[in-house]
Amino acid sequence: MSPSHAARTLASLFIMPLLACASDPVGPNDNPGPEPEDAVQLLVLNSTGQTLAAFDVGESVTASAALPVTDFGPGFDGVTMDASEAHAVTTVSSFGGSRVLFANLTSGAVQTTLFPAPEGIDANPSRPTFDAGGTIAYVAGRGSNTLYAVGPGDAEASRIVTGVGSFVERLVPVGRELFALDAHLDDDGGTFAPLGPGRIFVVEAGSITGMIDLPPGALNPIDMVRVEGRLLVLVGGTFDPVTFAPNGDGGIVTIDIASRSAGSVMALGGNGVAIEAGADGLAYATSTTDFVTLDSHVMDPGGAPAPLDVRDQTGARVDCWALTGLEDGRRICVTFSFASAGRLLLLDGAGSAIAEHPSGFGSTDVLIR
């Protein structure tokens, strides 16, 4: 692995350690009404622990008895996931053999999808995203410059379109279109240095139909989420090629989907680490300046990111790797640790912990079901 590629990989998984509600049975003609706001289930992806764990959130946080812990097995290095009603999906990079993994959320069984020749294990799949119906997952081959569709049980991924970008990190479906976030890196030359600002390719019916240029400071974009009528792009920023020290130039760019227009880079004061779309209509991002501490940010999709001061029940600062928001205004934070289990914290709106539970080793993503 080249130094620059190692640094890029650390934007998702750093090599330095970082610090249901029960109801009465419902008959066929009964109207159960809406579930209580505190009847929430969470999925947490544990990258170094190579597991997917489920938790129930009410007034506190407990391990879910309804969903088994899924073991993804040796070679797993995924850092993000998505989920439908029946499955969670994640990916394994080319270092682990380029695979898409579907976890059955009832049985815990794992199904593996590979990539067609000639790319095969060199496809290097990106972060996965389910379609609106939860039946198809979209991934990009960062190494093959190809976009794929894959469903649970598929032995091999199906190509959608080839020759897209140079290092596509995320596909976001919007209606009949796919928005493909390209980090625009020199992977062919082996330097993995930015070739320029990132860009977004628009794909429909197997063809590239447009491109959105990100602003000049949007170097090394690593993820993208959809919130209402906007796409929010997390800019990872750059690294010193010798020391791997982050240059602190990460941020967020807002894309108006209807007009295809990109705003300026809103600085995070560090390199971008993770971004989530909350169930509360807000977006949550984390950043770092030193690969040790992480800062949390929250933003309305029409505004700018603001700091969120996360504290545990003792009042001590918490370094969230990823966080998100519940519909009722509470928030969720997961922490990353090599040395011990990470922490899953239920927070109030101000960022103070209400409850806490061990999340698993190397927690890097949290998702609300």
N, C-alpha and C positions, 0 to 999 in steps of 0.2 A: 504494500500500500504506500503510495506517495505521501510525503508530508502534508501536502495540501488536501489530499483525499482524506487522510486521517483527521485533519482539522475539521473538514466538512462533516465527517461522520460524527465527530464529537459535538456538533451542533445539535444532534438528536440524542446521542448517548455518550456523555463525557467519560474519558478514561480516568479522570481524577474523581475520587469519592466526593459526594455532596452530602456537605453536612445534609313491612308490608302490613299493611294493616289487615286484620281478620275481619270478615263480614259474614252475615247470615247467608245460608244458601239461597240462591236466586232461582225461581221457577221460570219456565219458558215464557210466561205472560207477565212476569214481574219487570218493573223498570228500576234497575239498581241505582240510577242517577249517577252523577259524577263521583269518582273516587275522591277520598280525602286528599288534600294537598300534600300531606306528609306520607302518602303511600307511594314511595319512590324506590326504585331499584337502580343500583349503580353497577357498572362493570369496570374493573381496573385491570389494565394490562401491566404485567410485571416482566420487564424485558430480561433482566439478568436472572430472575427466578424462572423464566420461561413458562409462565402460567397466566391464566385468565381467571380472576376471582370475582364473585358477585357479592354485593352487600345490600342490605335493606336499610332504608333511612326513614325513621319516624321522628320521635323526639330525640333519639340517639342513633347510633350506627351499630349494626350487627352483621355478622357473616350470614349470607343467605342460605337457608336450608333448602330452597327450591331449586337452585342451580348448582351443579357440582363444580369444583375447581377443575379447570382444563389444563392439562399438561401438554405443551407444544413440543417437548422433547429436545434432544441435543441439536445444536446448530441454530437454534432459534435466536434471532437478533432483532425482531420487529420492535418498533417504538410507538406505532400508532395502530388504531383499529377503527372499525365501524361495526354497526350491528343492525340487524333486522329483528323481526319478532322471533324468528327461529334460529338465526345464526349470528355469530360474530365472525368478522373477517380480518385477517392481518397478513403481513407478508414477511418473507425472509430474503435478505439481500443476496447478491451474487457470492458473498463470502460464505453463505450457508447453503448455496445451491439454487438460488432464485426460485422460490416457491410461493404460492398463495395458499393460505391455510384457512379453512372454515371450521369453526367450533360449533357443534350442535349444542344449543343452550338448554336442551332437555337432558341429553345423555352425557354430554362432555366429550363425545367422540370427535376426532379431528379428521377432516378430509383434506387431501393434498392435491393441488392442481399445479402442473408443470407448464413450461413454455415450449412452443414449437421450435423445431430446428429451422434455421441454423443457430438462432440465438441461444436457445436452451438455457443452460446455467449462467450464461453471461447477460441475460435480460436485465437483471438487477431491478426488480419491481419497486415502484414507488409506494407511497401511502395509499391505502385502498378506500373506496367510497361506494356504498350501495346506491342503486337507483331508488327512485321514489317508492317503488313497489317492494323493495327489499329482496328482489329475486336475482338481480345481476349486480356484480361488483365490477367497478372500473379501476384499472391500474395502468400505469405507464411503465414501460421498460426504460429506465434511465440509461441503461447501456445500449439498448437496441433502438432507441428513438422511435418506439412504436407504442400505440395505445391498444389496450386489450379489454375485452369483456369476458367475465368468467362467472359461472354459477356454481353453487354447492353441488358436488358430485361430478363436475366436469374433470376429465382426466387431463385436458390440455386447454390452455387459454386460447381464445379466438381473437385474431387481429381485427381491429377496427380501421386503423389507418397507420401507414408507415411514414417515416421521414419527418417526424414532428420534433422540432426543437433539438436541443443538445443534452438536456438533463432534466426531463420533466418530473416534477415532484408530486403533483396532485392533480387529479381530475375531479371537477365538480359538475354534475349534471344539472342543467336548468332547462326544463321542458324537453325539447327535442335536441338541444345543443349540449355539447361538452366544452367546458372551459379548462384548458390544459395549462397549468402553471409551469413555465420553463425557467429553471435557474440560470440557464445560459452560461454553462461552464465548459471549460476546455477539457473534456474527458477524452477526446480522441488524441490530443497531444500528451495526455497523461499528467498535466500540471494541475487540473481541476481548479484553475484560477478563473475568475469571472472574465468572460469575453465582452462584457458590457452589462447594462441593466437587464434585469429579468424581463420576461414578456409572457403574454397569455395568448395561446392559440385557441381560436374558436372552431369547433368541429361539428359538422352536421352531416348525417347520412354518409359517413365514411369519407368525407372530404374536408379539407381546411377551408373555411369560408371567411376567415378574418383573423386579425392579430391586434392585440392591445399592447402598446409599448408602455412599460413601467418607467417612472421618472429616473433621471440620471443617478440618483443616490440609492436606488433599489438594487443593490448588489447581493447576489446569493439568496434569493427568496426561497424559503424552505417549506412553506405550507400556506394553505388558503382555505377559508371557510365562507359559507354563505349565511348572511343574516339579513332577513327581509329582502329588499331589492338590491343588495350590495354584496360584493365579494370583498373580503378583507384578507389582504396578503401579508403574511409575516415575513419580514426581511431578516434573514439570518445575519447578514453582515460578513465582514472579512476577518482574516486571521493573519498574524505574522507568520510568514512561511518557514521561519527557523525555530521560533520559540513556541508557536501555536497560540500565543497570547491573543485574545480577542481584541479587535480594534474598536469595539464599542459603537459600531455604525449600523446597528440593527434598528428596525422600526416597523411601522404598519402603513400600508397603502390601501386606500379605499377605492374600489372600482364601482361605478354606477353601471349596473347591468344593461339598463335600457339604452343609455347613451354611449356605452362602451368607453367612457372617459375615466382616466386615472387621476387621482389627487396626488399631492406631494407626499414625500416620506415623512411620517410623523415619528420623531425619534423616541426610542425607548430608553436611551441612556446606557445601552449595552447591546450585546449580540442577542438576537431573537432565539428563543429555545422552543416554545410551544404556544399554540393558539387553539382555543375552543370556542364554539358558539353555545352560549348558555340557553337554557329553557326559558329564561327571563327576558330574552330579546337582546341581551348584551353580549359583548365579546370579551374574552379573557385571554391575556397573554403573559408570558414570563420571559425574562431576559437575564443575562449574566454579564459581568465585567471581568470575572476571574476564574470561571469554572468551579468556584467553591460556593459562593452565595448566589441566590436567585432573587430577583425582584418581581413582584406581581403587579399587574395592570388590569384595569377594567375600562371598557369604553362603550358608549352608545355608538351604533354603527354610523350615525351622522355626525359624530363629534370626534374628539381626540382622546387618546389613552390617558388615564389618570392613575396615579399610584394607589395600590391597595395594601394597607399595612396589616399583614396576617400575623396573628399572635395565638399561641396555644393557651391552654387553660391556666398555665402558670404566669402568663404574660410575656413569655419569651418569644422572640421573633421566629417565624417559620419560613423556610425557603421552599416554596411550592415549585415543583417541576411543572405541574399542570394544574389548572383549576377551572371551575365552571360554575354556573348559577342555576339554582332551582327556581321553579315558577313562583314559589312563595317568598322569594327575596333572600333566602339563605344561600350559602355558597359552599362549594366543595373544593378541597385542596388535597393533592397527593404529593408526597415527597419521595425523592430518590435516595437510595443508600446501597452501597456495596456491602458494608460491614454488618448491617442489621436490617430487619424488615423496615420498609418505608411506613409512612403514616398517612392514614386517611382521616382528614379532619372535616367535621361539619361546622360551618362558620355562620355567624350572624351577618347581617348586611354590612356591618362595619369591618368585618374581617376577624373578629374575635371568636375563638373556638368554643362551641357548645358541647361537642363530644368528639371522641377520637377512637380509632381502632387501627391495629396493624393492617397494612395494605398488601404487603408482600415485598420480595426483594427486587429492587430496581424498578419501582413504579414509574411509568412514563406516560400513561394516558388514562383518562377517566371519562366515562360516557354514561349519560342518563338514559335509562330505558323507559 
